[in-house]
Amino acid sequence: MAWDEWEQIKAGVTLEQSGGMRLNQLPADSGPAVSAVTGGVKSSQRAWLAAGDGVGALRGRVRTALGKLEDGQSGLGDPDGCLSAAAQKELYASWKTYAENVGKRCASLQKTLERVGHEQLMTDAGVQAEIDRVRLAYADTDAVGGGPQQGR
């Protein structure tokens, strides 16, 4: 009887030890996962291309907004003698330039995302460097006005 009990204890310990030694991992077809070798995230070509498509769609919406902005200028006439018309013309020129640059920024970012998706050869540092180049090329100016007022 004692031997039977001893065999049960050994069997229980063996089960506990083997359970502790198992590696937990995702099923093979569960999508992106953390790589045990590199410690990074596996890349998905489809995700990079979808991101590029999303940025491309944004670029199209910016182009549409630019067209509407331009349509709003038709019939404005000569701003001479009318301060609000002169201010509106200046504002239009500023926003047109800004929107055009947003479109260019979207085009550059879309190209980078699609390139990463198609090539799948860039390192994380390489992708970051490309995105930093876009960020630097189209850096926004500091905001003017609209902040908290002094002395209130």
Secondary structure as UniProt FT lines:
FT   HELIX           2..21
FT   TURN            28..29
FT   TURN            36..38
FT   HELIX           45..71
FT   TURN            72..75
FT   TURN            80..81
FT   HELIX           83..119
FT   HELIX           124..137
FT   TURN            150..151
//
